Amino acid sequence: EEFPDLERLYRRYRTNPNVKFLAIDVNREDETPERARGFIKKAGYTIPVAYDSNELVTRLNAQGYPHLLVLDKTGHLRLEHVGYDGAEHLVENISKEIDKLLAEGS
């Protein structure tokens, strides 16, 4: 449900060399890299996607899905968002944080 919002964010910043997006699909239940690629292709999403066998999720201590992280260019966590309810103005809130980081040069 959150992917359309993520795709809008990605498209807004994709030409900015200082902003990188990566959606990470997680090995849960019957998920496979092939299923993930099929979902992305069928929906027409263009955001880059990687596949995790749960190692990264464990290292990041992800507590729910979706789990969004905004890191500055030094790798410091600047924003963390868990879950999705459709009323949270995700695009606007994350855009504000990205724009703030860009203005700071971070």
C-alpha positions in Angstrom: 0.0 0.0 0.0 2.9 2.3 0.6 4.7 1.6 -2.6 2.9 4.3 -4.7 4.0 6.9 -2.2 7.6 5.6 -2.3 7.5 5.7 -6.0 6.3 9.3 -6.0 9.2 10.2 -3.7 11.7 8.4 -5.8 10.5 10.1 -9.0 10.7 13.5 -7.2 14.4 13.1 -6.3 15.7 10.6 -8.9 17.6 13.2 -10.9 19.3 14.6 -7.8 22.7 12.9 -7.4 22.7 13.6 -3.7 19.6 11.4 -3.0 19.5 7.7 -3.4 16.6 5.3 -2.9 16.6 1.6 -2.3 13.6 -0.5 -1.5 14.6 -3.7 0.2 12.3 -6.7 -0.1 12.5 -9.1 2.8 12.4 -12.9 2.9 9.1 -13.4 4.7 6.7 -16.3 4.3 6.8 -17.4 0.6 8.6 -14.2 -0.7 11.3 -14.7 -3.3 13.4 -12.3 -5.4 11.5 -13.5 -8.4 8.1 -12.6 -6.9 9.4 -9.2 -5.8 10.8 -8.4 -9.3 7.4 -9.6 -10.8 5.5 -7.3 -8.4 7.7 -4.3 -9.3 7.5 -4.9 -13.0 3.8 -5.6 -13.1 3.0 -2.4 -11.1 5.3 -0.3 -13.3 7.5 0.9 -10.4 10.9 2.2 -11.2 12.4 2.5 -7.7 15.5 0.3 -7.3 14.9 -2.8 -5.3 17.2 -5.2 -3.5 16.4 -8.5 -1.8 17.4 -9.3 1.8 17.4 -12.8 3.4 16.7 -11.1 6.8 20.4 -10.2 7.6 19.9 -6.5 7.0 16.5 -6.5 8.8 18.2 -8.1 11.8 21.1 -5.7 11.8 18.8 -2.7 11.6 16.5 -4.1 14.2 13.4 -3.5 12.0 10.3 -3.8 14.2 7.7 -3.8 11.5 6.8 -3.4 7.9 7.2 -1.1 6.1 10.2 0.2 7.8 11.6 3.4 6.2 15.0 4.9 7.0 16.4 8.3 5.9 20.2 8.4 6.3 22.4 11.4 5.7 25.5 11.1 3.5 27.6 10.0 6.5 25.3 7.2 7.2 23.7 8.6 10.3 20.0 7.9 10.8 17.9 11.1 10.4 14.4 9.7 10.2 12.8 6.3 11.0 9.2 5.4 10.2 7.5 2.1 10.8 4.1 1.0 9.6 1.6 2.6 7.3 -2.0 3.8 7.8 -2.6 5.9 4.7 -3.3 9.1 6.6 0.2 10.0 7.5 1.3 12.3 4.7 4.3 10.2 4.0 5.4 11.9 0.8 5.3 15.4 2.4 7.0 14.4 5.6 9.8 12.5 4.0 10.3 15.2 1.4 10.7 17.8 4.2 13.4 15.7 5.8 15.2 15.1 2.5 15.0 18.8 1.6 16.3 19.7 5.0 19.3 17.4 4.6 19.9 18.8 1.1 19.9 22.4 2.5 22.3 21.4 5.3 24.6 19.7 2.8 24.2 16.5 4.8 
